[in-house]
Amino acid sequence: MINYSTAERYVLDLLSRELSPKLFYHNVSHTVDVITAAEHLAQMEGIAGDLLLLLKTGALFHDTGFIKQYGINEPIGARMAFAMLPGFGYARQEVHIVEKLVLATQPHHIPKTKLEKIIRDADHDNLGREDFYIKTELLRQELAAHSVPHTQREWFTGVLSFLKRHQYWTHTAVELRQGRKEQYIKEIEDLLGQ
């Protein structure tokens, strides 16, 4: 029997203790944000019960790999889920689904299942929200703290390129976030004089 609430408390506590203070974006707040967005999108997409718990567990673990390293962290997070989740009542097949969800948050991954599409959209939910510029600035500060400095123009050129390449995968995310994301694209193009 899945004991999600105990797993959530344990992992959020682990993240709050072990994540680098230089993670201004990929921190506990981001993990909670992705869990919340995943739950909201799932409910709108008709996902409930154990599938919802597995989705939330994927969101819970999707950035745990940052505890070990800054780069390519998703495979580490998937291994952490594999090691920890049986202790919280997850069966082998359920753990396998969570591992795939964590790996689905890798850049350039093409989601195959509805749950993978939802977690991808939840991870990028802020691209179409009112707090977009706040979150973007936190990410810029985080990258600068990890020796990836940008001028303002370089930063917004990269953000614009990312926004133009990005796509939402679920009907719900398109309805909720695409319009505002397109507004941000226009604002950044104006800022850059494009």
Helices and strands as residue ranges (DSSP letters): H 4-18, H 28-44, H 49-61, G 64-67, H 74-84, G 85-88, H 92-103, H 114-123, G 125-128, H 132-145, H 152-165, H 171-173, I 174-178, H 179-192
